[in-house]
Amino acid sequence: MIRTATPADLDAVVQLHTEARATYYRGHLPEEEYAGAAEVGRSRGGWSRAIDRPDATVLCAERDGTLAGIAAFAVRDGVMHLTQLHVSPSHWRTGIGTELHTACVDAWRQAGVDSARLEVFVHNTRAQAFYADRGWAPDPDHPRAGTHLVLRLTVS
């Protein structure tokens, strides 16, 4: 089941986000930068604001009553941004990422969005392959933002 997040989801969202980030940042960044107390606190604040913002959408994917995936998107500078898409590693390869991605694209189509942008950590080749399989391609105008690749999707 995919549904819109509520404030009651915050603890589970932050936990899943922290767990997922550890899988691709581990070995590339110091642990305190993705799982330290200060970073988890910053993440919690960001997710809380995103859940409460009327101009952002946070989606939750549940399996058997447990949060298994999350996605978030919002318009920034006139461009739709997929700001987050994470699946709990225990639910990888079960279709949850695809379902979340499809829900995002469907919402964008309904809103008349014609393209979207995202940033993916340069070492997160698993996510890069996932997005490439769904039509995302390097942004020719801005291919990189620091340690992240910038990808674009034409929403048709």
C-alpha positions in Angstrom: 0.0 0.0 0.0 1.3 3.5 -0.9 -0.2 6.4 1.0 0.7 10.0 2.0 2.8 10.3 5.1 1.5 11.8 8.3 3.3 13.2 11.4 2.7 9.8 13.1 5.1 8.2 10.5 8.0 10.5 11.4 10.0 8.1 13.6 9.7 5.2 11.1 10.6 7.5 8.2 13.7 8.8 9.9 14.8 5.2 10.8 14.3 3.9 7.3 16.1 6.9 5.8 19.1 6.5 8.1 19.2 2.7 7.4 19.0 3.2 3.7 21.6 6.0 3.6 24.1 3.8 5.5 24.0 1.3 2.7 25.4 3.7 0.1 27.4 6.2 2.2 29.2 3.5 4.3 32.9 3.4 3.1 32.6 6.7 1.3 31.8 9.2 4.1 32.5 9.2 7.8 29.7 7.5 9.7 28.8 10.6 11.7 27.9 12.3 8.4 25.1 9.9 7.6 24.2 8.2 10.9 25.6 10.4 13.7 23.3 12.0 16.2 23.5 15.5 14.7 22.8 14.2 11.2 19.9 12.0 12.3 18.5 15.1 14.1 18.9 17.2 11.0 17.2 14.5 9.0 14.4 14.3 11.4 13.8 18.1 11.1 13.9 17.9 7.3 11.4 15.0 7.2 9.1 16.7 9.7 9.0 19.9 7.6 8.5 17.9 4.4 5.6 16.0 5.9 3.9 19.2 7.1 4.6 21.3 3.9 1.5 21.8 1.7 3.8 22.2 -1.3 5.7 18.9 -0.8 4.6 15.3 -1.0 5.9 12.4 1.1 4.8 8.9 0.3 5.0 5.8 2.4 5.0 2.3 1.1 3.8 -0.3 3.6 4.1 -4.1 3.6 2.4 -6.1 6.3 1.9 -3.0 8.4 5.6 -2.0 8.3 7.1 1.0 6.5 9.1 -0.5 3.7 9.8 2.6 1.5 9.5 6.3 1.3 9.6 8.9 -1.4 9.4 12.7 -1.4 9.0 15.4 -4.0 8.5 19.1 -4.4 8.9 21.9 -6.8 12.1 24.0 -6.3 13.0 26.9 -8.6 10.2 25.9 -10.9 11.4 22.4 -11.4 9.9 19.2 -9.9 12.5 17.4 -7.7 12.4 13.9 -6.5 14.2 14.7 -3.3 14.1 11.2 -1.7 13.3 7.6 -2.7 14.5 5.0 -0.2 13.6 1.3 0.3 14.5 -0.6 3.4 17.3 -2.9 2.5 15.3 -5.8 3.8 12.7 -5.1 1.1 15.1 -4.6 -1.8 14.1 -6.3 -5.1 10.4 -6.7 -4.0 9.0 -4.0 -6.3 8.5 -1.3 -3.6 10.9 1.1 -5.3 9.1 0.7 -8.6 5.8 1.2 -7.0 6.9 4.4 -5.2 8.5 5.7 -8.4 5.3 5.0 -10.4 3.2 6.8 -7.8 5.5 9.8 -8.0 5.4 9.9 -11.8 1.6 9.4 -11.8 1.2 12.4 -9.4 3.5 14.5 -11.7 1.4 13.6 -14.7 -1.8 14.5 -13.0 -0.2 17.9 -12.0 0.9 18.6 -15.6 4.6 18.2 -14.8 6.6 17.6 -17.9 10.1 16.9 -16.4 11.6 16.1 -13.1 15.1 16.2 -11.6 16.9 14.3 -8.9 20.4 13.9 -7.4 22.0 10.6 -6.7 25.3 9.9 -4.8 28.0 9.2 -7.3 28.9 5.9 -5.6 25.3 4.7 -5.4 25.5 2.6 -8.6 22.5 0.5 -7.5 20.2 3.6 -7.4 21.7 4.9 -10.7 20.8 1.7 -12.4 17.3 1.8 -10.9 16.8 5.3 -12.3 18.3 4.6 -15.7 15.9 1.6 -16.1 13.0 4.0 -15.6 14.2 6.6 -18.1 16.3 9.0 -16.1 19.3 10.4 -17.9 22.1 12.8 -17.0 21.0 16.4 -17.0 23.0 17.9 -19.9 22.8 21.4 -18.3 23.9 20.4 -14.8 25.4 16.9 -14.8 26.8 17.1 -11.3 26.2 18.7 -7.9 29.2 18.1 -5.7 29.3 14.4 -4.9 26.0 13.7 -6.6 25.0 13.1 -10.3 22.0 15.1 -11.5 19.5 13.2 -13.5 16.4 14.3 -15.4 13.2 12.5 -16.5 10.9 13.5 -19.2 7.4 12.9 -17.9 5.1 11.8 -20.7 
